[in-house]
Amino acid sequence: MDIEGSKLHYHKRATELYYVLEGGGSVILDGVEEPVSKGALVHIPPGVVRGARGKMRVLVIGVPDIAEDDCFAAAEQ
């Protein structure tokens, strides 16, 4: 998945793993911004509000698969 910034959202059921293949920027997890670059792996449990800044290509793995009804917008922090 190509990410060029993403709005804050969360999943109630799915855990996500992000593996950065190219590029970099930062991920925001529950209001804390952490830098990421090629080779970074980010574990995001259910319920954690997440977003991204920067431009990166990311392998996204959802466990279980992320369903359309399990994506919820979050207020800007």
C-alpha positions as CSV (number, residue, x, y, z in Angstrom):
1,M,0.0,0.0,0.0
2,D,1.3,3.5,-0.9
3,I,0.8,5.9,2.0
4,E,1.1,9.7,1.6
5,G,-0.3,10.6,4.9
6,S,-3.4,9.0,6.4
7,K,-6.3,10.3,8.5
8,L,-6.6,9.1,12.1
9,H,-8.6,6.0,12.4
10,Y,-8.9,2.8,14.5
11,H,-10.1,-0.8,14.2
12,K,-12.1,-2.5,17.0
13,R,-11.2,-6.1,16.0
14,A,-8.1,-6.1,13.8
15,T,-4.4,-6.0,14.8
16,E,-2.3,-4.4,12.1
17,L,1.4,-4.9,11.2
18,Y,3.0,-2.2,9.0
19,Y,6.4,-3.1,7.4
20,V,7.9,-0.2,5.6
21,L,9.2,-1.3,2.2
22,E,10.3,2.2,0.8
23,G,10.3,5.8,1.9
24,G,9.6,7.0,5.4
25,G,7.9,9.5,7.6
26,S,6.2,8.9,10.9
27,V,3.3,6.9,12.4
28,I,1.0,8.4,15.0
29,L,-0.2,5.9,17.6
30,D,-2.6,7.2,20.3
31,G,-1.2,10.7,19.8
32,V,2.5,9.8,19.9
33,E,4.4,10.3,16.7
34,E,7.3,8.0,15.9
35,P,9.7,8.2,12.9
36,V,9.8,5.2,10.5
37,S,12.0,4.4,7.6
38,K,12.7,1.4,5.3
39,G,12.8,-1.8,7.2
40,A,10.7,-0.6,10.2
41,L,8.0,-2.9,11.6
42,V,5.1,-1.4,13.5
43,H,2.6,-3.4,15.6
44,I,-0.8,-1.8,16.1
45,P,-3.2,-3.5,18.4
46,P,-7.0,-3.1,18.1
47,G,-8.4,0.2,19.5
48,V,-5.2,2.2,19.0
49,V,-5.8,5.4,17.0
50,R,-3.4,5.5,14.2
51,G,-2.4,7.7,11.3
52,A,0.7,8.5,9.2
53,R,2.8,11.4,7.8
54,G,5.2,11.2,5.0
55,K,5.4,9.1,1.8
56,M,6.0,5.4,2.1
57,R,5.2,2.0,0.6
58,V,4.0,-0.3,3.4
59,L,3.1,-3.9,3.5
60,V,0.0,-4.0,5.7
61,I,-1.1,-7.2,7.4
62,G,-4.4,-7.3,9.3
63,V,-5.1,-10.1,11.8
64,P,-7.9,-11.0,11.2
65,D,-8.3,-9.4,7.8
66,I,-9.5,-5.8,8.1
67,A,-13.2,-5.7,7.2
68,E,-15.0,-2.7,5.8
69,D,-17.2,-2.5,9.0
70,D,-14.1,-2.4,11.2
71,C,-12.7,1.0,10.2
72,F,-13.7,4.0,12.4
73,A,-12.7,7.6,11.9
74,A,-11.1,9.3,14.9
75,A,-11.0,12.9,15.9
76,E,-7.8,14.8,15.1
77,Q,-5.5,15.0,18.2
